[in-house]
Amino acid sequence: MRIAYVIPAHPPLPSQPFVVNEMIAVQDAGHDVVILPLYPGGKDSLRHGTFARLRPVAVLPAPLVDWRTVGLATLVLLRHPVRVLRTLLELHWTAGRSLASHARLVAVTPKALAAAWRLPRLGVERLHAHFANQTADCAGIAGGVAGLRFSFTAHAYDIYSTDPRLRNATLDWKLRHAARVFTVSNFARDLLRARLPEADRERVCTAYVGIPTGLFRAEPPPPDRDGVRLLCVARFQEKKGIDTLLDACALLRDRRVPFHLELIGDGPLRSELEAQVVRLDLGRHVTLPGPRSQEEVAQAMKACHLVVMPCRRDRTGDMDGIPTVFMEALATGRPVVSCAVSGVPELVRDGETGALVPPDDARALADAVERLAADPALRARLGAQGRALVERQHDQDRNARRVVELLAGAPPAGDEPAPSRHARHG
């Protein structure tokens, strides 16, 4: 099968290795991948080594608009005026009073219409978008005009955020018209199913993000003679709860718990977090080395004892799906400490693969870290159980095969029920 993936940018963004990992797994399963990017990728110096394995049969032009794209869009409009106008009018009607959604539709329409001309000529049989926002808008327009089945994977901010600049006002149209909708957690699946009539709900399925379990292999932890080594890998933004993590680190220091935190990543809150490290006098306990590649993160996982990130729902309603870094940690045999937010408890199971504490509670977070720091046998048990769960739930090859089967029209297998939301906080 030849599948066109609509993704945010090409070259792919280094913050989205899960998108590339899926395309590689689909490609390795014997299918052809065509890439339709919305924008050119930035000149970021960070590139994951796994990206070199992606070999699409075609990559469509990355610029959002150029003269050839406008010309092809005009040609499609003239050839299929009813299809084009019906699709666009329905989407704009659904967008309602969301000016940002109308602007995004206007911006993506020329590329989507040009894709409706290009994709059939490339032999594309299915059209799949990662993220439920502008990429899915593009897939929905192109698929509707070209007569191609389209689907999309919903992740996190693209369905949770209520920020007027990011709110996905066209989501209901896409849910009604997509041949299949995938979510990265059962929590998100149930949320989206509730927006559909009961007869249509089975089209929304959980497709857990997969990781390269060969890169993130179970490894024995290092000695803890000098204290417990904590690791957090994140984009520095409000929903990650890193400010709460630093407050917990100050409590651990005051309790004389020996530890060191490596905080890998970057983002809009970097200067605020650096200032918090200084204000709390944590310079000897916390380092911020900047962003790292997947391969470097795999090495950092081996060198740590615990992965900690106290996720929260931010002021706009945005929250994580299931952070990929939690999958990578458990695959390496490292337990995770986090919060019962969104789909996190489907992977970080309290007392089974890690510990869950209430969001924004630095004292409870410090208590959980201190308890695990003092008990290497408990860390080992949680890490081993975490590795087994990742192998069952987040193997990228197995999960990609399931996505392809569903795209080809196979009936969805029963999704696993989400674990109880009543997490223990002791």
Contacts in CASP RR format, 6 or more apart in sequence:
PFRMAT RR
TARGET T0000
AUTHOR 0000-0000-0000
METHOD contacts of the structure
MODEL  1
MRIAYVIPAHPPLPSQPFVVNEMIAVQDAGHDVVILPLYPGGKDSLRHGT
FARLRPVAVLPAPLVDWRTVGLATLVLLRHPVRVLRTLLELHWTAGRSLA
SHARLVAVTPKALAAAWRLPRLGVERLHAHFANQTADCAGIAGGVAGLRF
SFTAHAYDIYSTDPRLRNATLDWKLRHAARVFTVSNFARDLLRARLPEAD
RERVCTAYVGIPTGLFRAEPPPPDRDGVRLLCVARFQEKKGIDTLLDACA
LLRDRRVPFHLELIGDGPLRSELEAQVVRLDLGRHVTLPGPRSQEEVAQA
MKACHLVVMPCRRDRTGDMDGIPTVFMEALATGRPVVSCAVSGVPELVRD
GETGALVPPDDARALADAVERLAADPALRARLGAQGRALVERQHDQDRNA
RRVVELLAGAPPAGDEPAPSRHARHG
1 31 0 8 1.000
1 32 0 8 1.000
1 125 0 8 1.000
1 126 0 8 1.000
1 404 0 8 1.000
1 407 0 8 1.000
1 408 0 8 1.000
2 31 0 8 1.000
2 32 0 8 1.000
2 33 0 8 1.000
2 34 0 8 1.000
2 57 0 8 1.000
2 122 0 8 1.000
2 123 0 8 1.000
2 124 0 8 1.000
2 125 0 8 1.000
2 126 0 8 1.000
3 26 0 8 1.000
3 31 0 8 1.000
3 32 0 8 1.000
3 33 0 8 1.000
3 34 0 8 1.000
3 124 0 8 1.000
3 125 0 8 1.000
3 126 0 8 1.000
3 127 0 8 1.000
3 128 0 8 1.000
3 404 0 8 1.000
3 407 0 8 1.000
4 33 0 8 1.000
4 34 0 8 1.000
4 35 0 8 1.000
4 36 0 8 1.000
4 115 0 8 1.000
4 119 0 8 1.000
4 122 0 8 1.000
4 124 0 8 1.000
4 126 0 8 1.000
4 127 0 8 1.000
4 128 0 8 1.000
5 19 0 8 1.000
5 23 0 8 1.000
5 33 0 8 1.000
5 34 0 8 1.000
5 35 0 8 1.000
5 36 0 8 1.000
5 128 0 8 1.000
5 129 0 8 1.000
5 130 0 8 1.000
6 36 0 8 1.000
6 37 0 8 1.000
6 38 0 8 1.000
6 127 0 8 1.000
6 128 0 8 1.000
6 129 0 8 1.000
6 130 0 8 1.000
6 135 0 8 1.000
6 136 0 8 1.000
6 138 0 8 1.000
6 139 0 8 1.000
6 142 0 8 1.000
7 16 0 8 1.000
7 19 0 8 1.000
7 35 0 8 1.000
7 36 0 8 1.000
7 37 0 8 1.000
7 38 0 8 1.000
7 129 0 8 1.000
7 130 0 8 1.000
7 135 0 8 1.000
8 16 0 8 1.000
8 37 0 8 1.000
8 38 0 8 1.000
8 39 0 8 1.000
8 130 0 8 1.000
8 131 0 8 1.000
8 134 0 8 1.000
8 135 0 8 1.000
9 37 0 8 1.000
9 38 0 8 1.000
9 39 0 8 1.000
9 40 0 8 1.000
9 41 0 8 1.000
9 42 0 8 1.000
9 62 0 8 1.000
10 35 0 8 1.000
10 37 0 8 1.000
10 40 0 8 1.000
10 41 0 8 1.000
10 59 0 8 1.000
10 62 0 8 1.000
11 41 0 8 1.000
11 42 0 8 1.000
11 47 0 8 1.000
11 51 0 8 1.000
12 19 0 8 1.000
12 20 0 8 1.000
12 41 0 8 1.000
12 51 0 8 1.000
12 54 0 8 1.000
13 41 0 8 1.000
13 42 0 8 1.000
13 44 0 8 1.000
14 44 0 8 1.000
14 46 0 8 1.000
14 47 0 8 1.000
14 48 0 8 1.000
14 291 0 8 1.000
14 293 0 8 1.000
15 235 0 8 1.000
16 130 0 8 1.000
17 48 0 8 1.000
17 50 0 8 1.000
17 51 0 8 1.000
17 294 0 8 1.000
17 324 0 8 1.000
18 209 0 8 1.000
18 210 0 8 1.000
18 211 0 8 1.000
18 324 0 8 1.000
19 130 0 8 1.000
20 48 0 8 1.000
20 50 0 8 1.000
20 51 0 8 1.000
20 54 0 8 1.000
21 50 0 8 1.000
21 209 0 8 1.000
21 210 0 8 1.000
21 211 0 8 1.000
21 212 0 8 1.000
21 396 0 8 1.000
22 130 0 8 1.000
22 209 0 8 1.000
22 210 0 8 1.000
22 396 0 8 1.000
22 399 0 8 1.000
22 400 0 8 1.000
22 403 0 8 1.000
23 33 0 8 1.000
23 35 0 8 1.000
23 54 0 8 1.000
23 56 0 8 1.000
24 50 0 8 1.000
24 53 0 8 1.000
24 54 0 8 1.000
24 396 0 8 1.000
25 210 0 8 1.000
25 396 0 8 1.000
25 397 0 8 1.000
25 399 0 8 1.000
25 400 0 8 1.000
25 401 0 8 1.000
26 33 0 8 1.000
26 400 0 8 1.000
26 403 0 8 1.000
26 404 0 8 1.000
27 33 0 8 1.000
27 54 0 8 1.000
27 55 0 8 1.000
27 56 0 8 1.000
28 397 0 8 1.000
29 397 0 8 1.000
29 400 0 8 1.000
29 401 0 8 1.000
29 404 0 8 1.000
31 404 0 8 1.000
32 57 0 8 1.000
33 54 0 8 1.000
33 55 0 8 1.000
33 56 0 8 1.000
33 57 0 8 1.000
34 56 0 8 1.000
34 57 0 8 1.000
34 58 0 8 1.000
34 59 0 8 1.000
34 60 0 8 1.000
34 119 0 8 1.000
34 122 0 8 1.000
34 124 0 8 1.000
35 56 0 8 1.000
35 58 0 8 1.000
35 59 0 8 1.000
35 60 0 8 1.000
36 60 0 8 1.000
36 111 0 8 1.000
36 115 0 8 1.000
36 119 0 8 1.000
36 138 0 8 1.000
36 142 0 8 1.000
37 59 0 8 1.000
37 60 0 8 1.000
37 62 0 8 1.000
38 64 0 8 1.000
38 108 0 8 1.000
38 111 0 8 1.000
38 134 0 8 1.000
38 135 0 8 1.000
38 138 0 8 1.000
39 62 0 8 1.000
39 63 0 8 1.000
39 64 0 8 1.000
40 62 0 8 1.000
40 63 0 8 1.000
41 62 0 8 1.000
46 291 0 8 1.000
46 292 0 8 1.000
46 293 0 8 1.000
47 293 0 8 1.000
48 293 0 8 1.000
48 294 0 8 1.000
48 295 0 8 1.000
49 293 0 8 1.000
49 294 0 8 1.000
49 295 0 8 1.000
50 212 0 8 1.000
50 215 0 8 1.000
50 294 0 8 1.000
57 122 0 8 1.000
58 122 0 8 1.000
60 115 0 8 1.000
60 118 0 8 1.000
61 68 0 8 1.000
61 69 0 8 1.000
63 69 0 8 1.000
64 107 0 8 1.000
64 108 0 8 1.000
64 110 0 8 1.000
64 111 0 8 1.000
65 107 0 8 1.000
65 110 0 8 1.000
65 111 0 8 1.000
68 114 0 8 1.000
69 110 0 8 1.000
69 111 0 8 1.000
69 114 0 8 1.000
70 110 0 8 1.000
70 114 0 8 1.000
71 114 0 8 1.000
72 113 0 8 1.000
72 114 0 8 1.000
72 117 0 8 1.000
72 118 0 8 1.000
73 109 0 8 1.000
73 110 0 8 1.000
73 111 0 8 1.000
73 113 0 8 1.000
73 114 0 8 1.000
75 117 0 8 1.000
76 84 0 8 1.000
76 113 0 8 1.000
76 114 0 8 1.000
76 116 0 8 1.000
76 117 0 8 1.000
76 145 0 8 1.000
77 84 0 8 1.000
77 113 0 8 1.000
80 116 0 8 1.000
80 145 0 8 1.000
83 144 0 8 1.000
83 145 0 8 1.000
84 113 0 8 1.000
84 145 0 8 1.000
87 140 0 8 1.000
87 141 0 8 1.000
87 144 0 8 1.000
87 145 0 8 1.000
88 105 0 8 1.000
88 109 0 8 1.000
88 141 0 8 1.000
90 173 0 8 1.000
91 105 0 8 1.000
91 137 0 8 1.000
91 141 0 8 1.000
91 170 0 8 1.000
91 173 0 8 1.000
92 102 0 8 1.000
92 105 0 8 1.000
94 169 0 8 1.000
94 170 0 8 1.000
94 172 0 8 1.000
94 173 0 8 1.000
95 101 0 8 1.000
95 102 0 8 1.000
95 105 0 8 1.000
95 169 0 8 1.000
95 170 0 8 1.000
96 102 0 8 1.000
96 169 0 8 1.000
98 164 0 8 1.000
98 167 0 8 1.000
98 169 0 8 1.000
99 164 0 8 1.000
100 164 0 8 1.000
100 165 0 8 1.000
100 166 0 8 1.000
100 167 0 8 1.000
100 169 0 8 1.000
101 167 0 8 1.000
101 168 0 8 1.000
101 169 0 8 1.000
101 170 0 8 1.000
104 133 0 8 1.000
104 134 0 8 1.000
104 137 0 8 1.000
105 137 0 8 1.000
105 170 0 8 1.000
107 134 0 8 1.000
108 134 0 8 1.000
108 137 0 8 1.000
108 138 0 8 1.000
108 141 0 8 1.000
109 141 0 8 1.000
111 138 0 8 1.000
112 137 0 8 1.000
112 138 0 8 1.000
112 139 0 8 1.000
112 140 0 8 1.000
112 141 0 8 1.000
112 142 0 8 1.000
112 145 0 8 1.000
113 141 0 8 1.000
113 142 0 8 1.000
113 145 0 8 1.000
115 138 0 8 1.000
115 142 0 8 1.000
115 146 0 8 1.000
116 141 0 8 1.000
116 142 0 8 1.000
116 143 0 8 1.000
116 144 0 8 1.000
116 145 0 8 1.000
116 146 0 8 1.000
117 146 0 8 1.000
119 127 0 8 1.000
119 142 0 8 1.000
119 143 0 8 1.000
119 146 0 8 1.000
119 148 0 8 1.000
120 146 0 8 1.000
120 148 0 8 1.000
124 148 0 8 1.000
125 148 0 8 1.000
126 148 0 8 1.000
126 149 0 8 1.000
126 150 0 8 1.000
126 151 0 8 1.000
126 407 0 8 1.000
126 408 0 8 1.000
127 139 0 8 1.000
127 140 0 8 1.000
127 142 0 8 1.000
127 143 0 8 1.000
127 148 0 8 1.000
127 149 0 8 1.000
127 150 0 8 1.000
127 151 0 8 1.000
128 139 0 8 1.000
128 150 0 8 1.000
128 151 0 8 1.000
128 152 0 8 1.000
128 153 0 8 1.000
128 403 0 8 1.000
128 407 0 8 1.000
129 135 0 8 1.000
129 136 0 8 1.000
129 138 0 8 1.000
129 139 0 8 1.000
129 140 0 8 1.000
129 150 0 8 1.000
129 151 0 8 1.000
129 152 0 8 1.000
129 153 0 8 1.000
130 152 0 8 1.000
130 153 0 8 1.000
130 155 0 8 1.000
131 152 0 8 1.000
131 153 0 8 1.000
131 154 0 8 1.000
131 155 0 8 1.000
131 158 0 8 1.000
132 152 0 8 1.000
132 153 0 8 1.000
132 154 0 8 1.000
132 155 0 8 1.000
132 158 0 8 1.000
132 159 0 8 1.000
132 168 0 8 1.000
132 171 0 8 1.000
132 174 0 8 1.000
132 181 0 8 1.000
133 158 0 8 1.000
133 166 0 8 1.000
133 168 0 8 1.000
135 152 0 8 1.000
136 150 0 8 1.000
136 152 0 8 1.000
136 158 0 8 1.000
136 174 0 8 1.000
136 178 0 8 1.000
137 170 0 8 1.000
137 174 0 8 1.000
139 150 0 8 1.000
139 151 0 8 1.000
139 152 0 8 1.000
140 150 0 8 1.000
140 174 0 8 1.000
140 177 0 8 1.000
140 178 0 8 1.000
142 148 0 8 1.000
142 150 0 8 1.000
143 149 0 8 1.000
143 150 0 8 1.000
144 150 0 8 1.000
144 177 0 8 1.000
149 179 0 8 1.000
149 180 0 8 1.000
149 407 0 8 1.000
150 177 0 8 1.000
150 178 0 8 1.000
150 179 0 8 1.000
151 178 0 8 1.000
151 179 0 8 1.000
151 180 0 8 1.000
151 181 0 8 1.000
151 182 0 8 1.000
151 407 0 8 1.000
152 174 0 8 1.000
152 178 0 8 1.000
152 181 0 8 1.000
152 182 0 8 1.000
153 181 0 8 1.000
153 182 0 8 1.000
153 183 0 8 1.000
153 184 0 8 1.000
153 207 0 8 1.000
154 181 0 8 1.000
154 182 0 8 1.000
154 183 0 8 1.000
154 184 0 8 1.000
154 188 0 8 1.000
154 192 0 8 1.000
155 184 0 8 1.000
155 321 0 8 1.000
156 184 0 8 1.000
156 188 0 8 1.000
156 318 0 8 1.000
156 319 0 8 1.000
156 320 0 8 1.000
156 321 0 8 1.000
156 342 0 8 1.000
157 166 0 8 1.000
157 318 0 8 1.000
158 166 0 8 1.000
158 168 0 8 1.000
159 168 0 8 1.000
159 171 0 8 1.000
159 188 0 8 1.000
159 191 0 8 1.000
159 192 0 8 1.000
160 313 0 8 1.000
160 317 0 8 1.000
160 318 0 8 1.000
160 319 0 8 1.000
160 342 0 8 1.000
161 167 0 8 1.000
161 168 0 8 1.000
161 316 0 8 1.000
161 317 0 8 1.000
161 318 0 8 1.000
162 316 0 8 1.000
162 317 0 8 1.000
163 316 0 8 1.000
163 318 0 8 1.000
166 316 0 8 1.000
166 318 0 8 1.000
171 195 0 8 1.000
172 195 0 8 1.000
174 181 0 8 1.000
175 181 0 8 1.000
175 192 0 8 1.000
175 195 0 8 1.000
175 196 0 8 1.000
175 204 0 8 1.000
176 196 0 8 1.000
176 200 0 8 1.000
178 203 0 8 1.000
179 203 0 8 1.000
179 407 0 8 1.000
179 409 0 8 1.000
180 203 0 8 1.000
180 205 0 8 1.000
180 406 0 8 1.000
180 407 0 8 1.000
180 409 0 8 1.000
181 192 0 8 1.000
181 203 0 8 1.000
181 204 0 8 1.000
181 205 0 8 1.000
182 204 0 8 1.000
182 205 0 8 1.000
182 206 0 8 1.000
182 207 0 8 1.000
182 403 0 8 1.000
182 406 0 8 1.000
183 189 0 8 1.000
183 191 0 8 1.000
183 192 0 8 1.000
183 204 0 8 1.000
183 205 0 8 1.000
183 206 0 8 1.000
183 207 0 8 1.000
184 206 0 8 1.000
184 207 0 8 1.000
184 208 0 8 1.000
184 209 0 8 1.000
184 321 0 8 1.000
184 322 0 8 1.000
185 206 0 8 1.000
185 208 0 8 1.000
185 321 0 8 1.000
185 322 0 8 1.000
185 342 0 8 1.000
185 343 0 8 1.000
185 346 0 8 1.000
185 418 0 8 1.000
186 206 0 8 1.000
186 343 0 8 1.000
186 346 0 8 1.000
186 415 0 8 1.000
186 416 0 8 1.000
186 417 0 8 1.000
186 418 0 8 1.000
187 321 0 8 1.000
187 342 0 8 1.000
187 343 0 8 1.000
187 346 0 8 1.000
187 418 0 8 1.000
188 206 0 8 1.000
188 321 0 8 1.000
188 342 0 8 1.000
188 343 0 8 1.000
189 204 0 8 1.000
189 205 0 8 1.000
189 206 0 8 1.000
189 415 0 8 1.000
190 418 0 8 1.000
192 204 0 8 1.000
193 201 0 8 1.000
193 204 0 8 1.000
196 203 0 8 1.000
196 204 0 8 1.000
202 412 0 8 1.000
205 406 0 8 1.000
205 412 0 8 1.000
205 415 0 8 1.000
206 415 0 8 1.000
206 416 0 8 1.000
207 399 0 8 1.000
207 402 0 8 1.000
207 403 0 8 1.000
207 406 0 8 1.000
208 322 0 8 1.000
208 393 0 8 1.000
208 394 0 8 1.000
208 399 0 8 1.000
209 322 0 8 1.000
209 324 0 8 1.000
209 327 0 8 1.000
209 394 0 8 1.000
209 399 0 8 1.000
210 327 0 8 1.000
210 394 0 8 1.000
210 395 0 8 1.000
210 396 0 8 1.000
210 399 0 8 1.000
210 400 0 8 1.000
211 324 0 8 1.000
211 327 0 8 1.000
211 328 0 8 1.000
211 331 0 8 1.000
211 390 0 8 1.000
211 394 0 8 1.000
211 395 0 8 1.000
211 396 0 8 1.000
212 294 0 8 1.000
212 396 0 8 1.000
213 331 0 8 1.000
213 390 0 8 1.000
213 391 0 8 1.000
213 394 0 8 1.000
213 395 0 8 1.000
213 396 0 8 1.000
215 294 0 8 1.000
215 295 0 8 1.000
215 298 0 8 1.000
216 298 0 8 1.000
216 301 0 8 1.000
216 327 0 8 1.000
216 328 0 8 1.000
216 331 0 8 1.000
216 332 0 8 1.000
217 331 0 8 1.000
217 332 0 8 1.000
218 331 0 8 1.000
218 332 0 8 1.000
218 333 0 8 1.000
218 384 0 8 1.000
218 387 0 8 1.000
219 301 0 8 1.000
219 302 0 8 1.000
219 332 0 8 1.000
219 333 0 8 1.000
221 304 0 8 1.000
221 305 0 8 1.000
221 333 0 8 1.000
221 334 0 8 1.000
221 376 0 8 1.000
221 379 0 8 1.000
221 380 0 8 1.000
222 229 0 8 1.000
222 302 0 8 1.000
222 303 0 8 1.000
222 305 0 8 1.000
224 305 0 8 1.000
224 373 0 8 1.000
224 376 0 8 1.000
226 258 0 8 1.000
226 260 0 8 1.000
227 257 0 8 1.000
227 258 0 8 1.000
227 259 0 8 1.000
227 260 0 8 1.000
227 373 0 8 1.000
228 257 0 8 1.000
228 258 0 8 1.000
228 259 0 8 1.000
228 260 0 8 1.000
228 305 0 8 1.000
228 306 0 8 1.000
228 369 0 8 1.000
228 372 0 8 1.000
228 373 0 8 1.000
229 259 0 8 1.000
229 260 0 8 1.000
229 262 0 8 1.000
229 303 0 8 1.000
229 304 0 8 1.000
229 305 0 8 1.000
229 306 0 8 1.000
230 249 0 8 1.000
230 259 0 8 1.000
230 260 0 8 1.000
230 261 0 8 1.000
230 262 0 8 1.000
230 304 0 8 1.000
230 305 0 8 1.000
230 306 0 8 1.000
230 307 0 8 1.000
230 308 0 8 1.000
230 369 0 8 1.000
231 261 0 8 1.000
231 262 0 8 1.000
231 264 0 8 1.000
231 300 0 8 1.000
231 301 0 8 1.000
231 303 0 8 1.000
231 304 0 8 1.000
231 306 0 8 1.000
231 307 0 8 1.000
231 308 0 8 1.000
231 329 0 8 1.000
231 334 0 8 1.000
232 240 0 8 1.000
232 242 0 8 1.000
232 245 0 8 1.000
232 261 0 8 1.000
232 262 0 8 1.000
232 263 0 8 1.000
232 264 0 8 1.000
232 307 0 8 1.000
232 308 0 8 1.000
232 309 0 8 1.000
233 264 0 8 1.000
233 265 0 8 1.000
233 292 0 8 1.000
233 297 0 8 1.000
233 300 0 8 1.000
233 307 0 8 1.000
233 309 0 8 1.000
233 325 0 8 1.000
233 328 0 8 1.000
234 240 0 8 1.000
234 242 0 8 1.000
234 263 0 8 1.000
234 264 0 8 1.000
234 265 0 8 1.000
234 309 0 8 1.000
234 323 0 8 1.000
234 325 0 8 1.000
235 265 0 8 1.000
235 266 0 8 1.000
235 267 0 8 1.000
236 242 0 8 1.000
236 265 0 8 1.000
236 266 0 8 1.000
236 267 0 8 1.000
236 268 0 8 1.000
236 269 0 8 1.000
236 270 0 8 1.000
236 273 0 8 1.000
237 267 0 8 1.000
237 268 0 8 1.000
237 269 0 8 1.000
237 314 0 8 1.000
238 269 0 8 1.000
238 312 0 8 1.000
238 314 0 8 1.000
238 315 0 8 1.000
239 311 0 8 1.000
239 312 0 8 1.000
239 313 0 8 1.000
239 314 0 8 1.000
239 318 0 8 1.000
239 319 0 8 1.000
239 320 0 8 1.000
240 309 0 8 1.000
240 311 0 8 1.000
240 312 0 8 1.000
240 320 0 8 1.000
241 309 0 8 1.000
241 310 0 8 1.000
241 311 0 8 1.000
241 312 0 8 1.000
241 359 0 8 1.000
241 360 0 8 1.000
242 263 0 8 1.000
242 269 0 8 1.000
242 273 0 8 1.000
242 309 0 8 1.000
243 269 0 8 1.000
243 272 0 8 1.000
243 273 0 8 1.000
243 276 0 8 1.000
244 310 0 8 1.000
244 312 0 8 1.000
244 359 0 8 1.000
244 360 0 8 1.000
244 361 0 8 1.000
244 362 0 8 1.000
244 365 0 8 1.000
245 261 0 8 1.000
245 263 0 8 1.000
245 308 0 8 1.000
245 309 0 8 1.000
245 310 0 8 1.000
245 365 0 8 1.000
246 273 0 8 1.000
246 276 0 8 1.000
246 277 0 8 1.000
246 280 0 8 1.000
246 282 0 8 1.000
246 286 0 8 1.000
247 280 0 8 1.000
247 362 0 8 1.000
248 308 0 8 1.000
248 310 0 8 1.000
248 362 0 8 1.000
248 363 0 8 1.000
248 365 0 8 1.000
248 366 0 8 1.000
248 369 0 8 1.000
249 259 0 8 1.000
249 261 0 8 1.000
249 280 0 8 1.000
249 282 0 8 1.000
249 285 0 8 1.000
249 286 0 8 1.000
249 366 0 8 1.000
250 280 0 8 1.000
250 281 0 8 1.000
250 282 0 8 1.000
250 362 0 8 1.000
251 362 0 8 1.000
251 363 0 8 1.000
251 366 0 8 1.000
252 259 0 8 1.000
252 285 0 8 1.000
252 366 0 8 1.000
252 369 0 8 1.000
252 370 0 8 1.000
253 259 0 8 1.000
253 282 0 8 1.000
253 285 0 8 1.000
255 366 0 8 1.000
255 370 0 8 1.000
257 369 0 8 1.000
257 370 0 8 1.000
257 373 0 8 1.000
259 285 0 8 1.000
259 369 0 8 1.000
259 373 0 8 1.000
260 285 0 8 1.000
260 286 0 8 1.000
260 287 0 8 1.000
261 285 0 8 1.000
261 286 0 8 1.000
261 287 0 8 1.000
261 308 0 8 1.000
262 286 0 8 1.000
262 287 0 8 1.000
262 289 0 8 1.000
262 300 0 8 1.000
262 304 0 8 1.000
263 273 0 8 1.000
263 286 0 8 1.000
263 287 0 8 1.000
263 288 0 8 1.000
263 289 0 8 1.000
264 288 0 8 1.000
264 289 0 8 1.000
264 290 0 8 1.000
264 291 0 8 1.000
264 292 0 8 1.000
264 297 0 8 1.000
264 300 0 8 1.000
265 288 0 8 1.000
265 289 0 8 1.000
265 290 0 8 1.000
265 291 0 8 1.000
265 292 0 8 1.000
266 290 0 8 1.000
266 291 0 8 1.000
270 288 0 8 1.000
273 288 0 8 1.000
274 288 0 8 1.000
277 283 0 8 1.000
277 286 0 8 1.000
277 288 0 8 1.000
292 300 0 8 1.000
297 325 0 8 1.000
297 328 0 8 1.000
298 328 0 8 1.000
298 332 0 8 1.000
301 307 0 8 1.000
301 328 0 8 1.000
301 329 0 8 1.000
301 332 0 8 1.000
301 334 0 8 1.000
302 332 0 8 1.000
304 334 0 8 1.000
305 334 0 8 1.000
305 372 0 8 1.000
305 373 0 8 1.000
305 379 0 8 1.000
306 334 0 8 1.000
306 335 0 8 1.000
306 336 0 8 1.000
306 337 0 8 1.000
306 369 0 8 1.000
306 372 0 8 1.000
306 373 0 8 1.000
306 379 0 8 1.000
307 325 0 8 1.000
307 326 0 8 1.000
307 329 0 8 1.000
307 334 0 8 1.000
307 335 0 8 1.000
307 336 0 8 1.000
307 337 0 8 1.000
308 336 0 8 1.000
308 337 0 8 1.000
308 338 0 8 1.000
308 365 0 8 1.000
308 369 0 8 1.000
309 323 0 8 1.000
309 325 0 8 1.000
309 326 0 8 1.000
309 336 0 8 1.000
309 337 0 8 1.000
309 338 0 8 1.000
310 337 0 8 1.000
310 338 0 8 1.000
310 339 0 8 1.000
310 357 0 8 1.000
310 359 0 8 1.000
310 360 0 8 1.000
310 361 0 8 1.000
310 365 0 8 1.000
311 319 0 8 1.000
311 320 0 8 1.000
311 323 0 8 1.000
311 338 0 8 1.000
311 339 0 8 1.000
311 341 0 8 1.000
311 342 0 8 1.000
311 344 0 8 1.000
311 359 0 8 1.000
312 319 0 8 1.000
312 339 0 8 1.000
312 341 0 8 1.000
312 359 0 8 1.000
312 360 0 8 1.000
313 319 0 8 1.000
313 341 0 8 1.000
313 342 0 8 1.000
313 359 0 8 1.000
319 341 0 8 1.000
319 342 0 8 1.000
320 341 0 8 1.000
320 342 0 8 1.000
320 343 0 8 1.000
320 344 0 8 1.000
321 342 0 8 1.000
321 343 0 8 1.000
321 344 0 8 1.000
322 342 0 8 1.000
322 343 0 8 1.000
322 344 0 8 1.000
322 346 0 8 1.000
322 347 0 8 1.000
323 338 0 8 1.000
323 344 0 8 1.000
326 336 0 8 1.000
326 338 0 8 1.000
326 344 0 8 1.000
326 347 0 8 1.000
326 348 0 8 1.000
327 347 0 8 1.000
327 390 0 8 1.000
327 394 0 8 1.000
329 335 0 8 1.000
329 336 0 8 1.000
330 336 0 8 1.000
330 347 0 8 1.000
330 353 0 8 1.000
330 383 0 8 1.000
330 386 0 8 1.000
330 387 0 8 1.000
330 389 0 8 1.000
330 390 0 8 1.000
331 386 0 8 1.000
331 387 0 8 1.000
331 390 0 8 1.000
331 391 0 8 1.000
331 394 0 8 1.000
332 387 0 8 1.000
333 383 0 8 1.000
333 384 0 8 1.000
333 386 0 8 1.000
333 387 0 8 1.000
334 379 0 8 1.000
334 383 0 8 1.000
335 353 0 8 1.000
335 354 0 8 1.000
335 355 0 8 1.000
335 372 0 8 1.000
335 379 0 8 1.000
335 382 0 8 1.000
335 383 0 8 1.000
335 386 0 8 1.000
336 347 0 8 1.000
336 348 0 8 1.000
336 353 0 8 1.000
336 354 0 8 1.000
336 355 0 8 1.000
337 348 0 8 1.000
337 354 0 8 1.000
337 355 0 8 1.000
337 356 0 8 1.000
337 357 0 8 1.000
337 365 0 8 1.000
337 368 0 8 1.000
337 369 0 8 1.000
337 372 0 8 1.000
338 344 0 8 1.000
338 348 0 8 1.000
338 355 0 8 1.000
338 356 0 8 1.000
338 357 0 8 1.000
339 356 0 8 1.000
339 357 0 8 1.000
339 358 0 8 1.000
339 359 0 8 1.000
340 350 0 8 1.000
340 356 0 8 1.000
340 358 0 8 1.000
340 421 0 8 1.000
340 423 0 8 1.000
341 359 0 8 1.000
343 418 0 8 1.000
344 356 0 8 1.000
345 356 0 8 1.000
345 418 0 8 1.000
345 419 0 8 1.000
345 420 0 8 1.000
345 421 0 8 1.000
345 423 0 8 1.000
346 393 0 8 1.000
346 418 0 8 1.000
346 419 0 8 1.000
347 353 0 8 1.000
347 389 0 8 1.000
347 390 0 8 1.000
347 393 0 8 1.000
347 394 0 8 1.000
348 354 0 8 1.000
348 355 0 8 1.000
348 356 0 8 1.000
349 389 0 8 1.000
349 419 0 8 1.000
350 356 0 8 1.000
350 423 0 8 1.000
350 424 0 8 1.000
350 425 0 8 1.000
351 382 0 8 1.000
351 424 0 8 1.000
352 382 0 8 1.000
352 385 0 8 1.000
352 386 0 8 1.000
352 389 0 8 1.000
353 382 0 8 1.000
353 383 0 8 1.000
353 385 0 8 1.000
353 386 0 8 1.000
353 389 0 8 1.000
354 372 0 8 1.000
354 382 0 8 1.000
354 383 0 8 1.000
354 386 0 8 1.000
355 368 0 8 1.000
355 371 0 8 1.000
355 372 0 8 1.000
356 423 0 8 1.000
356 424 0 8 1.000
356 425 0 8 1.000
357 364 0 8 1.000
357 365 0 8 1.000
357 367 0 8 1.000
357 368 0 8 1.000
357 425 0 8 1.000
358 364 0 8 1.000
358 425 0 8 1.000
364 425 0 8 1.000
364 426 0 8 1.000
367 426 0 8 1.000
368 426 0 8 1.000
371 378 0 8 1.000
372 378 0 8 1.000
372 379 0 8 1.000
372 382 0 8 1.000
393 416 0 8 1.000
402 413 0 8 1.000
406 412 0 8 1.000
END
